[in-house]
């Protein structure tokens, strides 16, 4: 996990620091022109009410919450025209939910284990600090343990050309080994009755529903 987010070059032009001005562009759709507001960021929150499989489910060990927990805080701060809020189904990875994704200034910041209502204002404090600074900032102490890396990144040189990532010295798993290939939950093969043989290996599932989905189209989840 990378718990520090490097800020952008301080010498780069700061196009939005300290400003609450609304920026808009014209976009074409269905043969018409529309004026749309440009945003600096967007917060996506995984929610049971919107189809998540784990986030917000108290019976699965996650903090239950009504979307108003996040919506009221967003409205109170009056940042609608700078950062959008939306609720989603599964963002994953389920094992470390509740999850949220903050996309801001071109960076994806994944947030995990959001199981304390006091974290909600801290997330918005962090987002507002970056809105004011006009760049990505390292997470504050109260959020550092809640930041994780979800996407595989491709390092680039200063000329913008992608470079090969050196071999990682961190914890690297063997693909889907030890995971249910459908929901990507960690599973102990010795502790589940839901297994199937595929490609010469035994695959374990957390529930019969995942096994059923897998058997319907194994190639969609693993290669041979």
Secondary structure, 3 states (H helix, E strand, C coil): CCCCCCCCCCCCCCCCCCCCCCEEEEEEECCEEEEEEECCEEEEEECHHHCCCCCCCHHHCCCCCCCHHHHHHHHHCCCCCCEEEEEECCCCCHHHCCCEEEEECCEEEEECCCCCCHHHHHHHHHHHHHHHHCCCCCCCHHHHCCEECCCCCCCECCCCCECCCCCCCCCCCCCCCCECCCCCCECCHHHCCCEEEECCEEEECCCHHHHHHHHHCHHHCCCC
